[in-house]
Amino acid sequence: MVEKNQIIRAVAEALSSNGEGIVRHEGITFFVPYCLPGEKISFRVLKIKDKIGYGKAEEIFTPAEERVRPKCPVFTRCGGCQLQHLSYRCQLRFKGNVVKDALRKIAGIDIPVPAAVKSDLPYGYRNKLQLPVGVDKEGKNVIGFYAERSHRIVPLSGCPIHPDWAGSLIAALGRYMEECAVKGYDEETKKGSIRHIVVREIAGKFIVVLVSAIEELPNLAHFESLLGEIFPVFTLWLNVNDKDTNVIFGEKFILKSGSGFFEGEECGIRYEAGPSTFVQVNAGVRAKLYEAVVRGIVPDGDEVVVDGYSGGGLLTAMLARACRRAYGIELEEEAVRCADSLREKNGIPNMINLCGRVEEKLSGVLDKEKGEKLRLVLDPPRAGIARSVLKSVLESGIERIAIVSCNPATLARDLGILTGSLIEREGELVKNPAYAEAKAAAESAASAQTEGAGESRALLSDETESFSGNFGGLKGYYHIERIQPFDMFPQTRHVETLVMLERKNP
């Protein structure tokens, strides 16, 4: 019988979607972080429940060929990265497999998924730094990242997935807090002031936000002077969050210095961002992703496109330049103001920005543009696309959709609804038997045509590939034309995925 704290020797068989090694022992499936398939390891049992266990690797006896030396000195202690021990080429293959497995397990969609499109910068790629600030057990200030599955802060002096300025910023904040007797926020006692620091780089200019439980911090001018030693151009905001919440930002932003907003340029479009405007954290991969969306959704130029969850409007603008008319729908007022500014600065009159929820605004746009060559882009938050939006899309008859997702699980659910592989029964989503039957019939026909044609190309290549996800006869649903992960977040388990869908048999 396996017991807690027992040391077990075994071989890791695979990687979970979270990047943990999977080890099976005496009928129990263990998840052991930071070990790789094929490695002989010893691990300590931490927890067992219902044939599922969790362990901590003690020793790696036979390292896998894919194992590399992590660049971060606190890797395995900090919860920010999960894959620094895995070669970058294998990270790209892993992320393609994560998407493939989510589609199969959640939605019953069993289709090939290629490796993720690589980031030109596997390290130092993040344009946004977001750090919790608190106190340790001795009451000393600490700045860093949360440990995995914990709100215990692991102190950092720098971070290799961020540019070099991250270390300087951490040092400056620590110096300010020490010299001005400012305490980090204690989540248990609800005492202290600074809760987070958030920094975003826009074309060499920096938006700095101090998140505080109180509205007045002592001698902020000193912190401004320290920032001036690091950043040639910056703006400083104070965000007040006095709620007992895990949400980073409170509702109140106070501009302390600088212009508040900065302008950047990408793909020939000038854009603006403020303290809470959503901008993808990896500029190089963002450009590749957005260009793929535009190519896929507006091939002819006479389309009318709706961009749901449009953020600051950069993608909407790129679409507007390539089509007849483009609508951006975004809930955050600040982002919509940035999108309006973008439209004016770049002279894009056929770009229309709407402030509100997609589920509230989409149907009105679809009614207004009925009869036009409508196309739809959806880039939702991690929670996925609202069910009412999916219903509107299915009822709309829109021929072509692009979905961008940062969460393979909710992507699989949403694709299941749009393709008909999932249907709702008594308020719950269940797999559709008709989809399974259509898929089986299509596979049987394809097998008969290609029998003896030789083996298929390996799915673990780095090449981008497209395919038809049309399994035949479900009228009124969508078929996956193309799916491509993008590595927006190297060294982590996270992946951004683009899916192109086409409506067939309307």
C-alpha positions as CSV (number, residue, x, y, z in Angstrom):
1,M,0.0,0.0,0.0
2,V,1.4,3.4,-1.0
3,E,1.6,5.9,1.8
4,K,2.3,9.6,2.1
5,N,6.0,10.5,2.2
6,Q,6.9,7.2,0.8
7,I,9.8,7.3,-1.7
8,I,9.1,5.5,-5.0
9,R,11.3,4.7,-7.9
10,A,9.6,4.6,-11.3
11,V,9.8,5.8,-14.9
12,A,7.9,8.8,-16.1
13,E,5.6,7.9,-19.0
14,A,4.3,11.2,-20.4
15,L,3.6,14.8,-19.7
16,S,0.3,16.1,-18.4
17,S,-1.3,19.2,-19.9
18,N,0.2,21.1,-17.0
19,G,3.7,20.0,-17.9
20,E,4.0,17.5,-15.0
21,G,5.5,14.1,-15.4
22,I,3.0,11.2,-15.3
23,V,4.1,8.2,-13.3
24,R,1.9,5.1,-12.7
25,H,2.6,2.9,-9.7
26,E,0.4,0.2,-8.1
27,G,-2.7,1.4,-9.9
28,I,-2.2,5.0,-8.9
29,T,-1.5,7.8,-11.5
30,F,1.0,10.2,-10.0
31,F,1.7,13.7,-11.3
32,V,5.3,14.7,-10.6
33,P,6.5,18.2,-11.7
34,Y,9.8,18.7,-13.4
35,C,10.4,15.2,-14.7
36,L,10.2,14.1,-18.4
37,P,9.0,11.0,-20.3
38,G,11.4,8.2,-20.2
39,E,13.3,9.4,-17.1
40,K,14.0,7.0,-14.2
41,I,13.3,9.0,-11.1
42,S,12.6,8.7,-7.4
43,F,9.8,10.9,-6.0
44,R,8.2,11.5,-2.6
45,V,4.5,10.9,-2.3
46,L,2.8,14.1,-1.2
47,K,-0.9,13.3,-1.6
48,I,-3.2,10.5,-2.8
49,K,-6.9,10.6,-3.5
50,D,-9.1,8.3,-5.6
51,K,-6.2,6.7,-7.4
52,I,-4.7,10.1,-8.2
53,G,-1.5,11.1,-6.5
54,Y,0.9,14.0,-6.4
55,G,4.6,13.7,-5.8
56,K,7.8,15.7,-5.6
57,A,10.9,14.6,-7.6
58,E,13.8,13.6,-5.4
59,E,16.4,12.4,-7.9
60,I,16.7,12.0,-11.7
61,F,18.7,8.8,-12.4
62,T,18.6,8.8,-16.2
63,P,17.9,12.3,-17.6
64,A,16.0,12.4,-20.9
65,E,17.8,13.7,-24.1
66,E,15.3,16.5,-24.2
67,R,16.3,17.8,-20.7
68,V,18.1,21.1,-20.7
69,R,19.5,23.3,-17.9
70,P,17.0,26.0,-16.8
71,K,18.2,29.6,-16.9
72,C,16.2,30.6,-13.8
73,P,17.9,30.1,-10.4
74,V,14.5,29.7,-8.7
75,F,12.9,27.3,-11.3
76,T,10.9,24.6,-9.5
77,R,10.3,27.0,-6.6
78,C,8.6,29.8,-8.6
79,G,5.3,28.9,-10.2
80,G,5.7,31.2,-13.2
81,C,7.4,28.6,-15.5
82,Q,6.8,24.9,-15.8
83,L,9.0,23.9,-18.9
84,Q,12.4,25.5,-18.6
85,H,13.9,21.9,-18.2
86,L,12.5,20.9,-21.6
87,S,14.2,21.7,-24.9
88,Y,12.4,24.5,-26.8
89,R,11.7,22.3,-29.8
90,C,10.0,19.8,-27.6
91,Q,8.0,22.6,-25.9
92,L,6.5,23.4,-29.2
93,R,5.5,19.8,-29.9
94,F,4.1,19.5,-26.3
95,K,1.8,22.5,-26.8
96,G,0.4,21.1,-30.0
97,N,-0.3,17.8,-28.2
98,V,-2.0,19.7,-25.3
99,V,-4.5,21.2,-27.7
100,K,-5.0,17.9,-29.5
101,D,-5.7,16.1,-26.2
102,A,-8.1,18.8,-25.0
103,L,-10.2,18.6,-28.2
104,R,-10.3,14.8,-28.0
105,K,-11.1,14.4,-24.3
106,I,-13.5,17.3,-23.9
107,A,-15.3,17.5,-27.3
108,G,-14.7,14.2,-28.9
109,I,-12.9,16.0,-31.8
110,D,-10.0,13.8,-32.8
111,I,-7.9,15.7,-35.4
112,P,-4.2,16.3,-35.9
113,V,-2.7,19.5,-34.4
114,P,0.7,20.7,-35.5
115,A,3.5,21.9,-33.2
116,A,3.2,25.5,-32.0
117,V,4.6,28.3,-34.1
118,K,7.8,29.3,-32.3
119,S,8.7,32.5,-30.6
120,D,11.9,34.2,-32.0
121,L,12.7,35.0,-28.3
122,P,12.4,31.9,-26.1
123,Y,13.6,34.1,-23.2
124,G,13.2,37.8,-22.5
125,Y,10.1,38.0,-24.6
126,R,7.5,39.4,-22.1
127,N,6.6,43.1,-22.5
128,K,4.6,43.0,-19.3
129,L,5.8,42.3,-15.7
130,Q,3.2,41.6,-13.0
131,L,4.5,40.8,-9.5
132,P,2.8,40.3,-6.2
133,V,4.2,42.2,-3.2
134,G,3.8,41.0,0.3
135,V,5.6,40.0,3.5
136,D,7.3,36.8,4.6
137,K,6.9,34.9,7.9
138,E,9.3,37.3,9.6
139,G,7.3,40.3,8.3
140,K,9.9,41.4,5.8
141,N,8.9,42.7,2.4
142,V,9.0,40.3,-0.5
143,I,8.6,40.9,-4.2
144,G,8.4,37.9,-6.6
145,F,6.1,35.4,-8.1
146,Y,3.7,33.0,-6.4
147,A,4.9,29.5,-5.8
148,E,2.9,26.8,-7.8
149,R,-0.7,26.4,-6.4
150,S,0.1,28.9,-3.6
151,H,0.0,32.5,-2.6
152,R,3.4,32.2,-1.0
153,I,5.7,34.7,-2.8
154,V,9.1,33.4,-4.0
155,P,11.5,36.4,-3.9
156,L,13.1,37.4,-7.2
157,S,16.1,39.6,-8.2
158,G,15.2,39.1,-11.9
159,C,13.4,36.9,-14.3
160,P,14.8,35.4,-17.6
161,I,11.5,35.4,-19.5
162,H,11.4,39.1,-19.0
163,P,13.9,41.7,-20.4
164,D,16.8,42.9,-18.2
165,W,14.8,45.9,-17.0
166,A,12.8,43.6,-14.8
167,G,15.6,43.0,-12.3
168,S,16.3,46.8,-12.1
169,L,12.6,47.4,-11.4
170,I,12.4,44.9,-8.6
171,A,15.5,46.4,-7.0
172,A,14.1,49.9,-7.3
173,L,10.8,49.0,-5.7
174,G,12.5,47.1,-2.9
175,R,14.7,50.1,-2.2
176,Y,11.8,52.5,-2.2
177,M,9.8,50.3,0.2
178,E,12.8,50.0,2.6
179,E,13.9,53.6,2.5
180,C,10.4,55.0,2.9
181,A,9.1,52.4,5.4
182,V,6.4,51.0,3.1
183,K,5.1,47.6,3.9
184,G,3.9,44.9,1.5
185,Y,0.3,43.7,1.9
186,D,-0.3,40.8,4.2
187,E,-3.2,38.7,2.8
188,E,-3.8,37.0,6.2
189,T,-3.8,40.1,8.5
190,K,-5.1,42.5,5.7
191,K,-2.4,45.0,6.8
192,G,0.2,46.7,4.7
193,S,-0.1,48.7,1.5
194,I,1.5,47.6,-1.7
195,R,-0.1,44.5,-3.2
196,H,1.3,44.3,-6.8
197,I,3.5,46.1,-9.3
198,V,2.5,45.9,-12.9
199,V,4.8,47.3,-15.7
200,R,4.1,47.3,-19.4
201,E,6.6,48.3,-22.1
202,I,5.3,50.0,-25.2
203,A,7.9,50.8,-27.8
204,G,10.6,51.6,-25.2
205,K,8.2,53.5,-23.0
206,F,6.9,52.1,-19.7
207,I,3.6,52.2,-17.9
208,V,4.1,51.5,-14.2
209,V,1.2,50.7,-11.9
210,L,1.5,50.4,-8.1
211,V,-1.4,48.5,-6.7
212,S,-2.1,49.6,-3.2
213,A,-4.6,48.9,-0.4
214,I,-4.4,52.6,0.6
215,E,-4.7,55.7,-1.5
216,E,-1.8,57.7,-0.1
217,L,1.7,56.2,-0.2
218,P,4.6,58.1,1.4
219,N,7.1,59.9,-0.7
220,L,6.2,58.5,-4.1
221,A,8.4,61.2,-5.6
222,H,11.4,59.1,-4.4
223,F,10.0,56.0,-6.3
224,E,9.6,58.2,-9.4
225,S,13.2,59.3,-9.1
226,L,14.3,55.7,-8.9
227,L,12.2,54.8,-11.9
228,G,13.9,57.7,-13.8
229,E,17.2,56.0,-13.3
230,I,15.9,52.9,-15.1
231,F,13.4,54.0,-17.7
232,P,14.1,57.0,-20.1
233,V,10.3,57.5,-20.5
234,F,7.7,56.3,-18.1
235,T,4.3,57.1,-16.5
236,L,3.3,56.2,-13.0
237,W,-0.2,55.2,-11.9
238,L,-1.5,54.3,-8.5
239,N,-4.3,51.7,-8.5
240,V,-6.3,51.5,-5.3
241,N,-7.6,47.9,-4.4
242,D,-8.8,47.7,-0.8
243,K,-11.0,44.6,-1.4
244,D,-10.5,41.1,-0.1
245,T,-10.0,39.7,-3.5
246,N,-7.6,37.9,-5.8
247,V,-8.3,40.3,-8.6
248,I,-5.2,42.5,-9.1
249,F,-6.7,45.9,-10.1
250,G,-9.2,47.8,-8.1
251,E,-11.6,50.2,-9.8
252,K,-9.7,53.5,-9.0
253,F,-6.7,54.6,-11.0
254,I,-4.8,57.7,-10.0
255,L,-2.2,59.2,-12.4
256,K,0.9,60.3,-10.5
257,S,3.2,61.3,-13.2
258,G,3.6,61.3,-17.0
259,S,1.0,61.1,-19.7
260,G,-0.7,58.0,-18.6
261,F,-0.9,56.4,-22.0
262,F,1.8,55.6,-24.6
263,E,1.8,54.9,-28.3
264,G,3.5,52.0,-30.2
265,E,3.5,50.8,-33.7
266,E,3.0,47.3,-35.2
267,C,2.3,46.1,-38.7
268,G,2.3,49.8,-39.8
269,I,-0.4,50.7,-37.4
270,R,0.0,53.1,-34.5
271,Y,-1.8,52.0,-31.3
272,E,-2.2,53.3,-27.8
273,A,-2.3,51.5,-24.5
274,G,-3.0,52.5,-20.9
275,P,-2.6,50.9,-17.5
276,S,-5.3,48.2,-18.0
277,T,-5.5,47.9,-21.8
278,F,-5.1,44.3,-22.9
279,V,-2.0,43.8,-25.2
280,Q,-0.5,40.4,-25.9
281,V,2.7,39.9,-23.9
282,N,4.9,38.6,-26.8
283,A,5.0,41.2,-29.6
284,G,6.8,39.0,-32.1
285,V,4.3,36.1,-31.8
286,R,1.4,38.5,-31.6
287,A,2.4,39.9,-35.1
288,K,2.5,36.4,-36.5
289,L,-0.8,35.5,-35.0
290,Y,-2.7,38.6,-36.1
291,E,-1.3,38.3,-39.6
292,A,-2.5,34.7,-39.8
293,V,-6.0,35.9,-38.6
294,V,-6.2,38.6,-41.3
295,R,-5.0,36.2,-44.1
296,G,-7.5,33.6,-43.1
297,I,-10.6,35.7,-42.4
298,V,-10.5,38.4,-45.3
299,P,-9.0,36.7,-48.3
300,D,-11.0,38.8,-50.8
301,G,-11.3,42.3,-49.3
302,D,-15.0,42.7,-49.6
303,E,-15.9,41.2,-46.3
304,V,-17.5,42.8,-43.2
305,V,-15.8,41.6,-40.1
306,V,-16.8,41.6,-36.4
307,D,-13.9,41.4,-34.0
308,G,-15.3,40.2,-30.6
309,Y,-13.3,40.9,-27.4
310,S,-11.2,43.4,-29.4
311,G,-9.1,45.0,-26.7
312,G,-7.3,48.1,-27.7
313,G,-8.2,47.6,-31.4
314,L,-4.9,46.6,-33.1
315,L,-6.4,43.5,-34.7
316,T,-9.6,45.3,-35.6
317,A,-7.6,48.0,-37.4
318,M,-5.6,45.4,-39.3
319,L,-8.8,43.7,-40.4
320,A,-10.4,47.1,-41.3
321,R,-7.5,47.9,-43.6
322,A,-8.0,44.6,-45.4
323,C,-11.8,44.5,-45.6
324,R,-14.8,46.6,-46.4
325,R,-15.8,47.3,-42.8
326,A,-14.7,46.1,-39.3
327,Y,-16.5,46.3,-36.0
328,G,-14.6,45.9,-32.7
329,I,-16.6,44.9,-29.6
330,E,-14.9,45.4,-26.2
331,L,-16.2,45.7,-22.6
332,E,-13.3,47.8,-21.1
333,E,-14.0,51.5,-21.6
334,E,-10.2,52.3,-21.5
335,A,-9.5,49.9,-24.3
336,V,-12.4,51.3,-26.4
337,R,-11.0,54.8,-25.9
338,C,-7.6,53.5,-27.1
339,A,-9.3,51.9,-30.1
340,D,-11.0,55.2,-31.0
341,S,-7.7,57.0,-30.8
342,L,-6.1,54.4,-33.0
343,R,-8.8,54.8,-35.6
344,E,-8.3,58.6,-35.7
345,K,-4.4,58.5,-35.7
346,N,-4.3,56.0,-38.5
347,G,-7.1,57.3,-40.6
348,I,-9.3,54.2,-40.6
349,P,-12.9,55.4,-41.1
350,N,-14.2,51.9,-41.7
351,M,-13.3,50.8,-38.2
352,I,-16.2,51.0,-35.8
353,N,-15.6,50.5,-32.1
354,L,-18.5,49.4,-29.7
355,C,-18.3,49.4,-25.9
356,G,-20.1,46.6,-24.3
357,R,-20.4,42.8,-23.9
358,V,-20.1,40.7,-27.0
359,E,-23.3,38.9,-26.0
360,E,-25.1,42.2,-25.9
361,K,-23.7,43.9,-29.1
362,L,-23.1,41.1,-31.5
363,S,-26.8,40.4,-32.5
364,G,-27.3,44.1,-33.3
365,V,-24.3,44.2,-35.6
366,L,-25.4,41.0,-37.3
367,D,-28.9,42.4,-37.9
368,K,-27.5,45.6,-39.3
369,E,-25.1,43.9,-41.7
370,K,-27.5,41.2,-42.8
371,G,-26.9,40.4,-46.5
372,E,-23.2,41.3,-46.3
373,K,-20.3,38.9,-46.6
374,L,-20.0,38.6,-42.8
375,R,-16.9,37.2,-41.0
376,L,-16.3,36.8,-37.3
377,V,-13.2,36.9,-35.1
378,L,-13.5,35.9,-31.4
379,D,-10.6,36.3,-29.0
380,P,-12.2,35.6,-25.6
381,P,-10.7,35.6,-22.1
382,R,-9.7,32.3,-20.5
383,A,-13.3,31.6,-19.5
384,G,-14.1,31.2,-23.2
385,I,-17.0,32.4,-25.4
386,A,-20.3,33.2,-23.8
387,R,-22.9,30.5,-24.5
388,S,-25.3,33.1,-25.8
389,V,-22.7,34.3,-28.3
390,L,-22.2,30.7,-29.6
391,K,-26.0,30.4,-30.0
392,S,-26.1,33.6,-32.0
393,V,-23.3,32.5,-34.2
394,L,-25.0,29.1,-35.0
395,E,-28.2,31.0,-35.8
396,S,-26.5,33.7,-37.9
397,G,-25.3,31.8,-40.9
398,I,-21.8,33.4,-40.8
399,E,-19.7,31.4,-43.2
400,R,-16.3,31.9,-41.7
401,I,-15.0,32.3,-38.1
402,A,-11.6,32.7,-36.6
403,I,-11.2,31.9,-32.9
404,V,-8.1,32.8,-30.9
405,S,-7.9,31.1,-27.5
406,C,-5.4,31.0,-24.6
407,N,-7.2,28.1,-22.9
408,P,-7.3,24.7,-24.6
409,A,-10.1,23.4,-22.3
410,T,-12.6,26.2,-23.0
411,L,-11.5,26.2,-26.6
412,A,-12.4,22.5,-26.9
413,R,-15.8,23.2,-25.3
414,D,-16.6,26.1,-27.6
415,L,-15.5,24.2,-30.7
416,G,-17.6,21.3,-29.5
417,I,-20.7,23.5,-29.6
418,L,-19.8,25.1,-32.9
419,T,-19.0,21.8,-34.7
420,G,-21.9,19.9,-33.2
421,S,-19.8,17.4,-31.4
422,L,-21.3,18.7,-28.1
423,I,-25.0,19.3,-27.5
424,E,-26.9,20.6,-24.5
425,R,-29.2,18.2,-22.6
426,E,-30.9,19.2,-19.4
427,G,-28.5,22.1,-19.0
428,E,-25.4,20.1,-19.5
429,L,-23.1,19.6,-22.5
430,V,-22.8,16.0,-23.7
431,K,-21.1,14.4,-26.7
432,N,-23.4,14.2,-29.7
433,P,-23.9,10.6,-31.0
434,A,-24.7,12.0,-34.5
435,Y,-21.3,13.7,-34.7
436,A,-19.5,10.5,-33.7
437,E,-21.4,8.6,-36.4
438,A,-20.6,11.1,-39.1
439,K,-17.0,11.1,-38.1
440,A,-16.8,7.3,-38.2
441,A,-18.4,7.2,-41.7
442,A,-16.0,9.9,-43.0
443,E,-13.0,8.0,-41.6
444,S,-14.1,4.8,-43.1
445,A,-14.5,6.4,-46.5
446,A,-11.1,8.0,-46.2
447,S,-9.5,4.8,-45.2
448,A,-10.9,3.0,-48.2
449,Q,-9.5,5.6,-50.5
450,T,-6.0,5.8,-49.0
451,E,-5.4,2.1,-48.0
452,G,-1.9,1.2,-48.8
453,A,-0.8,4.7,-49.6
454,G,2.0,4.7,-47.0
455,E,2.4,6.1,-43.5
456,S,1.3,9.5,-42.6
457,R,3.6,12.4,-41.7
458,A,4.6,12.5,-38.0
459,L,2.5,14.9,-36.0
460,L,5.4,16.1,-33.9
461,S,7.0,18.1,-36.7
462,D,7.5,21.8,-36.4
463,E,5.8,22.5,-39.7
464,T,2.5,24.2,-39.9
465,E,-0.2,22.0,-41.5
466,S,-3.8,22.5,-42.4
467,F,-6.5,19.9,-42.9
468,S,-10.2,19.5,-43.3
469,G,-12.1,18.9,-40.1
470,N,-15.3,18.1,-42.1
471,F,-16.8,14.9,-40.9
472,G,-19.7,15.0,-43.2
473,G,-23.2,15.7,-42.5
474,L,-24.1,17.8,-39.6
475,K,-26.1,20.6,-41.2
476,G,-25.9,24.1,-39.7
477,Y,-22.7,23.5,-37.8
478,Y,-19.1,24.5,-38.5
479,H,-16.1,22.4,-39.6
480,I,-12.5,23.0,-38.5
481,E,-10.6,24.1,-41.6
482,R,-7.3,24.8,-39.9
483,I,-5.9,24.8,-36.4
484,Q,-2.5,26.2,-35.3
485,P,-1.1,26.8,-31.9
486,F,1.3,29.7,-31.3
487,D,3.9,29.9,-28.6
488,M,3.0,33.2,-27.0
489,F,4.4,32.0,-23.6
490,P,7.7,30.1,-24.0
491,Q,8.9,28.2,-20.9
492,T,5.4,27.9,-19.6
493,R,2.6,25.4,-20.1
494,H,0.4,28.0,-21.7
495,V,-0.4,28.2,-25.4
496,E,-2.3,30.5,-27.7
497,T,-4.3,28.7,-30.5
498,L,-5.9,29.9,-33.7
499,V,-8.8,28.0,-35.2
500,M,-10.4,28.7,-38.6
501,L,-13.9,27.4,-39.0
502,E,-16.1,27.3,-42.1
503,R,-19.8,26.7,-42.2
504,K,-20.9,23.9,-44.5
505,N,-24.2,22.4,-45.5
506,P,-26.2,25.5,-44.2
